[in-house]
Amino acid sequence: MEYSVEFRPAALRSMKKIPKRVLVRIKKRIEKLAILPPDPQITKIKGNNPYHKVRCGDYRILYEVHGNELCILIVKVGHRKDVYRNLTHSN
């Protein structure tokens, strides 16, 4: 079963700042994520939040899984050094 992928506006804005060759790899990784999501026990970010992460070289894709809707919401995409800054849960 394939998940649908949605993006937060901030994630789309941050993707515009990423170099093109890296962005191609990130897009392929997001497509792969929609087809076969990784184990949530492994990708869960520590703390009291709903976020998961997946690596793509030096970049990270932060997302939420909405299993009842079969939806993956891409929250943030960025370099590993600063992608976790100002990460707040808004519901």
Secondary structure, DSSP 8 states (H G I E B T S, - for coil): ---EEEE-HHHHHHHTTS-HHHHHHHHHHHHHHHHS---HHHHB-SSSS-EEEEEETTEEEEEEEETTTTEEEEEEEEETTTTTTT-----
